[in-house]
Amino acid sequence: MKFLSVKSVIIRNSVRNIIMESKFIINGEKPLSGSIKVKGAKNAALKVFPLALMTDEPIEVVNVPDIEDCHRAQEMLAALGHSVKKLGIDKMQIQRQNRTCLNLSAELVNKFRASIMFVGPLLATCGEVYFPHPGGCVIGAGTRPIDMFLDGFDKMGAKLEVLENKYRLTAKKLKGANIFFPKITVTGTESLMTTACLAQGETILENCAMEPEISALAGLLNRMGAKIEGAGTPTIKIAGVKKLNGGEYQIIPDRIETGTFAILAAASNSGAIVIEDCEPKHLGSLWALFDKIGVNYELDKSSVKILPTDKILATDVTTHEYPGFATDLQSPFTVLMTQAEGVSLIHETIYDRRLLFADLLTQMGANIIMADPHRVVVNGPAKLYGRKLISPDLRAGMALVIAALIAKGKTEIGNIYQIERGYEKLAERLKNIGADIEKI
Ligand code: EPZ
């Protein structure tokens, strides 16, 4: 059993500074084959940890990915007076001890956007919370906005003050409200759905995101005693309850990791790769695209096999909220299109800055024309060559890893802290399928 103490937080922070200097060295064009296991979903795990603020009883979480963003969430819980015990390789128990503060640490909040999930639970249980603007990947215009969260808390009766460098929300008692999201927001839906569980009366959320992580979160909350209906559809109804109990939660497999490995296998096109421990049904839009471009694949209940194919065809793709094609798969798919025959148009609709990484692929030899910040035209196939690169963010960084694995020669990728925010032991797992990748 392992406790996360303040001392270990300090050690982790200094380790993190070293990690930020780490690099991947990749020698490309090695044939890849074998099997690779998918870990628990980052974007499901990050939403579950804050629930520990809403109950006196322990919460046990299984299949927790060992990634930087989850470490930051665990540090946040420790800083807020919770014990975080490791019960096994990927199992954790979290329990409230002393509620020591209502301030979300700026250092931690700056590191991951999902830190905003801690705001509602603190507000609902303590009536007050201070927090800075959340960080995370720089993929949206300026700092990614939180207006829909603040509007939702306002409708639930909270008072907002904007102080120097932070927000303060206060509410004696949150009340149920009718909230329509003007734009579909994943974490916004999760945050207000979670907070509404401890509000007085009924909350109706409309135009909600429908990602599988939202239904999974609602399932856990209902097992803890909440009354949520409709999660996974555009309208969610929540009847507030007085208290929540503890619960146990198995984190669903990471659909983005699954899709990323499938795209890597298709781009490498060198041997059969089986992706295990996944939920193929969460990736319908990717399989539909694979049908169109000629990727050879076989789906099973919890695995996917990608087989070599004669040729991959270019296609246009537009990112969309779930169940459409995920923005988090856009950058790996752009790499795949550099190897496809023909011209493809990649249209990124969710974020303003997520396609800018395509310039790095051009430096590697890809033939890509940027039409505007939301659209690039890829002419394929193009031979890629190893280069010295810096990872701009999590998914673009992973896309560079894929590009490096199929490129001729050696690629050095810096700032891999960004990649390790979301992929556990990546070098080790890729080596197991034949990649020549070292972390230094
Ligand atoms: C989640 O981010 C994921 N992160 C993202 O994954 C993912 O890219 C995104 O959903 C879309 O699928 C987590 O779950 C932790 P949004 P989230 O609110 O919830 C705008 C990754 O690589 N918006 O659905 O923060 C926003 O700027 C990450 O794993 C507002 O305008 O995304 C964006 O354009 C990156 N105001 C759009 O909505 C708000 O108040 C959708 O964002 C909130 C969002």
Boltz pocket constraint, residues with backbone or C-beta under 6 A from the ligand:
constraints:
  - pocket:
      binder: B
      contacts: [[A, 43], [A, 46], [A, 113], [A, 114], [A, 137], [A, 140], [A, 144], [A, 145], [A, 146], [A, 147], [A, 148], [A, 149], [A, 183], [A, 184], [A, 185], [A, 186], [A, 187], [A, 188], [A, 209], [A, 327], [A, 328], [A, 349], [A, 350], [A, 351], [A, 394], [A, 395], [A, 422]]
      max_distance: 6.0
